[in-house]
Amino acid sequence: MDAITLLKADHKTVETLFRKFEQAGPKAMKLKRKLVDQIVRELAIHAVIEEQVLYPSIRNKAEKLEGQVLEALEEHHVVKWLLKELENLPAEAERFNAKVKVLIENVRTHVKEEERELFPQLRKAFSPQELKAMAEALMLAKRAAPTRPHPRAPDTPPGNLVAGAVSAVLDMGKDAVRAARRKAEGLSPMPSPRAGKRSRKRMSEDTTIELRPLGNGRDEAGESHLLM
């Protein structure tokens, strides 16, 4: 596998997620949120490996493609801010679907430009051996890449290499917390309706309420409200 094949496979993975989101019904909130989590992760990793490996390689080897690389970096910048806004946005939010739609449009445009314009020029500028070596570097970068968007972090070397390593460690912790929280939510027991009825019945049988006059002109209910 060479670098172009690897990057196209990433594009295909993200496009599959986009289509699943577009096909989800208006009430499929949990599914949409899950899909967006996957989209955020895939695009965050993909952007980082391109910025750490692909674009620097192009700038060193093919100076005539410098303008396309700079444009691609700006497109990444816009996408990363959208990803950051979507990272914790509830699926029920008014602008959730609109933000995802804008994200999809931006990414599809970026992918189209890369595959139709940039990648063919890479085949001319790099030898097959160089593209295979680049693929290995991309795979190594992917293993250590941050899994969340960091739009304020540097996007060119050497700053993005240092920032990427730190962000990856922080993201591992955040991912673990999110996974644990969702697992807990999925395993939390729901109270049985019958058990609830039995409990209320037992309380009504066993509990006696004593009514007594209130003194000093104070309302006990009002007092309890002040304590809340």
N, C-alpha and C positions, 0 to 999 in steps of 0.2 A: 504494500500500500504506500502511495506517495502522499505528499502534503495536500494536493488538490482533492484527491479521492477522500481523504480523511475529513477535510473541511466540508465537502459536499455531503458527506454522510451526516455531519452535524446539522447542516441546513435541512436535510430531509427529516431528521428527528424533530426539529422545531416546527417544521411545516405540518407534520402529523399532529402535533399538539394544537397548533392553530386551528386546524380543521375540526378537531374534536371540540374545541371551545365554540366554534361557530355553529356546530351542529347541536350543541347542548340547548335544552329548552330554557325558556325564561325563568322557570322556577327551580332549575337545577343548580341552586346556589352552592351546595357542598362540592359538587362535581367541578363547577367553574373555579372555585377557590383552589381545589386540588390541582387542576390543570395549570392555573396561573403560578402556583408554587413550582411546578415542574418547569414551566416556561422560564421563570425567573432564574432558576438554577442553571438550566441549559445555556441560556444566553449570557449569564454572568461568566460562566466558565469559558464559553466560546470567545467572548470579547477579550478576555484576559490572554488567552493563548495566542490569539492573532496579534495582540499588542506587544506581547513579550517575544514572539518568535517570527511570525510571518512578516509583519510590517518592517521591523528592523532589518530583516534579511533582504527585503525588496529595496529598501533605501540604500543599503550597502552595495547591492549588486546591480540594480537598474535605476539609475538616477532619473531617467526620463519618466518613471512612474511615481516620482515624488509627489506630484500634485494629486494623484488618485489616492495615495496613502493618506495624505493630510485630510482629504475630503472624507475618507473612510473613518478616520479618527474622530472627526466632528460628528459623523453619523452615530458612531458608538457613544459619544458623549450624550447626545439627545436620548438615545435608547436607554442608557444606564440611568438617567434621571427618571424616565418613565418606569423602569423596573423598580427603582427605589420607592417611588410613590405607590406602586402596586404591591410591594412586598408585604405590607401589613394592612392594606385597605380591605375592609369587609366586602364580601361579594354583594351585600345588600346596599352598599353605598350608592348614592345617586349617579356618580360618575365612573363607577367601576367598569361597566361594559364599554363606555365611551373611551376610557383610557386604554383598555385592552385593544379596542379597534384601532386606535391611533398607533399603538405599539406594533400591531400586526402589519399595518400599512407601511410603517417606517422600515421594519425589518425585511419585509418582502422586497421593497425597493432596493435596499442595501444588498440583499442576496442576489437579486437580478443583475445589478451592476457588477458585482464580484464575479459571478459565473459567466456572464456574457462578455465582459470587457477585461477585467483584471486577470482572471485565471488563464485565458488563452495567451496572454502576454507573459505570464509566468513560465509557461511551457517553452516559450522561445528564449527567455532570459536564463533559465536554470536547466542544467542537465538532469536526466532521469536519476542519476546517483545523488545529486544535490537535493532533489525533491524527496527522495526516500529518506535522506538524512534529516531533512526538515520535518518530515512526518514523525520520525523518532523523537525529535526535540519537542514537537507539538504534544505528543503523547506523554512525555515526561512532565511538561508544563501543566497538562490537564490534571495529572495526579496530585499536583501541589497547588492547584489554582483555587482562589476564593470561590465559594459557592453562592455568594450574594453580591449584589451590585455595590460598587464603591465609586460613585461619580466624582467625588472630590480627590480621589487618589491620582497620582501621576499615571499617564498612559504611554509614556515612552521611557526607554532605558536611560540611565540605570535606576531611576526612581521607581518605576513600576515593578521592578524585580524585588526591591526591598519591601515596598508597600504591599505587594502581592503576597509575599511570605507571611507578613504580620497579619494581613486580613484573612488569609486562609486559616490560621490558627484561631482567630476570633470567630470566624464563621463556623468552625467545627463545634465550638461550644454552643453557639446559637442554634445550630441544627440539632444538636443533642437535646437541648431544652425543649425545642419545638416538638421533636419526636416523642419525648416523654410526656409532654402535656397532651398531645393528641391521643397517645396510647391510654392515658389515664381517663380522658374524656370518653373514649370508646368502651372502657371497661367499667365505668362508674355504674353501680347497680341502680335500677329504677325501682322506687317503692311500689309494692304490690297494692292495687286498689283495695283488695279484700283486707289486706293487713292494715291499711289505713282506716277502713271502716271499723275493724275490730278494736283498733287502738282508740278511736274516737268513742266507741260504745263503752269501752272499759273506763275511759276517763269520765264519761257522763255518769256511770254507775258508782265509781269509787270517789269522785271528787264532790265535795260539798262546798258551796259558796256562802260565806258569812257576810251579811250586809250589816254595816254598823254606821252610825252617824259620824260625819266628818266634823272635826273640831277646828277652831281658830279660823274658820272661814276659808280653809284651803282645800283645793280639789286634788285628790290623790292621782287622778288621771293626768291632771296638769303637771303635777310634780314628776310623774314618770316621764312625761314628754320632755321636761327640762333635763332629765338625766340622759336622754338619748343623744 
